[in-house]
Amino acid sequence: MATLTQSPDRTGPSGPIAADLLAGVVLEVSDLTATRAFYGPIFRDAAGDWSESRRNLAFRFGHQSIEFVLRARPRTLADGGNHQAYRVRRNRLESLVAELTRAGHQVEWWREDHPKERTPSAYLQDPSGNRVQLVASDDRSLLLDHVAVEVFEFDYVEYVYLKALGGRVDYYYGWKIEDYDDARAWASGDDPAAPWTRRDNPGWTDFRDQGRGNPNLRVARPNTHEFVGYGDTRICLVSATKVRQEPPEEMIKGTPRAVFHTRQPIAEVVASLSATLPIPFEHQGRSAFLKDPDGNFLELRCDR
């Protein structure tokens, strides 16, 4: 039975939550068979296990799990910066991309702005529209490298990922003069940056070349990012590029969602969330469920 906490209980003992790993994702898909056929080659080198039921499919590898739930109209958020990045052996990336291309999947080569992502990597969509990034890596200890979600209110959202979940700021992008130089290179076609990492919106007046002799000239800008680390994994908070309908306010446990791991017991996590967050959350078994202020679903899984 899930418990919904509406008002913070500040009377019980609590300590800071220390999420130590991005432990997985739960995604919506329209076809479990097509989903397994797509992800099978990507997960081939991970010594994990598949499990399947009538409406669910999961791949588990160590502390990480990639889970898929069947939906008639999956919510994939593929028209923005949302994506999941999986590690693939460096010497197998080229053959994997060729295999996926032969299967009919269109692959794009883009780069992002974290220091570890300056080299273009492969991006494509699974059969349901979830965007996937393939990260070349010889470190086989993890499968899921990072997740990106779009946000509007950085201050409020940052509070959840840093204060409530115990993440650390790994890197900021979009505030330095050099970042604006990147955007100009992208606008001229000299930089294969991912589309959601730059802004060139003709409806925004700050994209006009005011005072430079041509007020009608659009000027590209970097799109702000914040990278929050958990162990050797991270979540990327991307400034949203469009307005979307958020899930109902009362809906706390939903999909798609990012899953975090902590060694702390669920009782301690519930006490800490009650004392820290001014937003509702649910706990069920050894998991706590919540949403960030911009409607991204999150889960914190405990060892006990």
QUIJOZI-V896943 format. One line per field, one symbol per residue. ss: DSSP state (2 for helix, 1 for strand, 0 for the rest). psi: psi as a letter, one per 30 degrees, with the letter a starting at -180 (. if undefined). burial: # if it has 16 or more other C-alpha atoms within 10 Angstrom, else .. A space follows every 10 residues. Layout:
ss=???
psi=???
burial=???
This chain:
ss=0011100000 0000000000 1111111110 0222222222 2200000011 1100011111 1001111111 0000000000 0011111102 2222222222 2200000111 1000222000 1111100000 1111110000 0001111111 1002222222 2222000111 1110002222 2222222000 0010222110 0000222110 0001111100 1100111111 0011111110 0000000000 0000001111 1100022222 2222220000 1111001111 1000001111 1100
psi=kkkkjekkjg flkllkkikg kjfaljlklf jeeeeeeefe eegefkiakk kkaegkkkkk jbfkkjkkkk keikjfhfgb fklkkkkkke gfeeeeeeee effgkkkkjl lafkffgfkk lkklklffgk kkkjjkkfjg flejelkklk lejeeeeeee eeeefglkje kkkgflefee eeeeeeffgg jhkkefflki jffkfggkik ggfiffkkkl lkkklkkkkj bgllkkjkkk flklkllkef jejalllkkl kkflleeeee eeeefekgll llkkbgkkkl klfggkklkj klf.
burial=.......##. ...#.##### ########## ##..##.##. .##..#.... .....##### #..####### #..####..# #########. ..#..##..# ....#.#..# ###......# ########## #######... .######### ##.#..#### #######... .###....## .###.##... .######### ......##.. .......### ########## ..######## #......... .######### ##.#.#.### #######.## ###...#### ########## ##..
